[in-house]
Amino acid sequence: MKRAKVSLRELLGNITPEERAEARLSFQISNRLDLLMQENGLTKKQLADAIGKRPSEVTRWLSGEHNFTLSTIAMLSSFFGKPIITVK
């Protein structure tokens, strides 16, 4: 098996600062959602059922690669009664 000779540093060097910031925010949102689910003892299926979504959609949210809309963030904040993100 042949190994790639590209380092992680080289791969990340091709990412713009904007893409890096977007990825960081996406993972922070998914981590926050995961924490709120744990605090409330909810599985992906339970959350999906409670908010009228499919479990596969919750899985995408938790992947850290989903592009959240403000509507979805507001709905999740309302559901949990806690902010998903904070703007200062």
C-alpha positions in Angstrom: 0.0 0.0 0.0 1.4 3.4 -1.0 1.3 6.2 1.6 0.6 9.8 0.9 3.5 12.1 1.4 1.3 15.1 2.3 1.5 16.4 5.9 -1.4 17.7 7.9 0.3 21.1 8.0 0.3 21.1 4.2 -3.3 20.2 4.0 -4.3 22.8 6.5 -2.2 25.4 4.7 -4.6 25.3 1.8 -7.6 26.3 4.0 -8.4 30.0 4.1 -8.8 31.8 7.4 -12.6 32.1 6.7 -12.9 28.4 6.1 -11.0 27.7 9.3 -13.2 30.1 11.3 -16.4 28.5 9.8 -15.2 25.0 10.7 -14.3 26.0 14.2 -17.8 27.6 14.7 -19.6 24.6 13.3 -17.8 22.2 15.6 -18.4 24.5 18.6 -22.2 24.5 17.8 -22.3 20.7 17.4 -20.3 20.3 20.7 -22.8 22.6 22.5 -25.7 20.6 21.1 -24.1 17.3 22.2 -23.6 18.7 25.7 -27.2 19.9 26.0 -28.4 16.5 24.8 -26.3 14.8 27.4 -27.4 17.2 30.2 -31.0 16.4 29.3 -30.4 12.6 28.8 -31.6 12.7 25.2 -30.6 10.4 22.4 -30.5 11.5 18.8 -33.8 9.7 18.2 -35.5 11.3 21.3 -34.4 14.8 20.2 -35.5 14.2 16.7 -38.9 13.0 17.8 -39.3 15.9 20.2 -38.7 18.5 17.5 -40.2 16.8 14.5 -37.0 16.0 12.7 -35.4 12.7 11.5 -32.6 11.2 13.5 -30.4 11.4 10.4 -30.7 15.2 10.5 -29.6 15.3 14.2 -26.7 13.1 13.2 -25.7 15.6 10.6 -25.9 18.4 13.2 -23.6 16.5 15.5 -21.1 15.8 12.8 -19.7 19.3 13.0 -20.0 19.7 9.3 -23.5 21.0 9.1 -24.2 24.6 8.0 -26.7 25.7 10.7 -29.3 28.3 9.8 -30.3 30.9 12.3 -33.8 29.4 12.3 -32.4 26.0 13.4 -30.2 27.6 16.1 -33.1 29.6 17.4 -35.4 26.5 17.4 -32.8 24.4 19.3 -32.2 27.3 21.8 -35.9 27.5 22.5 -36.2 23.8 22.9 -33.4 23.5 25.4 -34.2 26.8 27.1 -30.5 27.7 26.8 -28.5 29.5 24.1 -26.7 27.4 21.5 -24.5 30.3 20.6 -23.7 33.6 22.3 -22.9 36.9 20.5 -20.9 39.5 22.3 
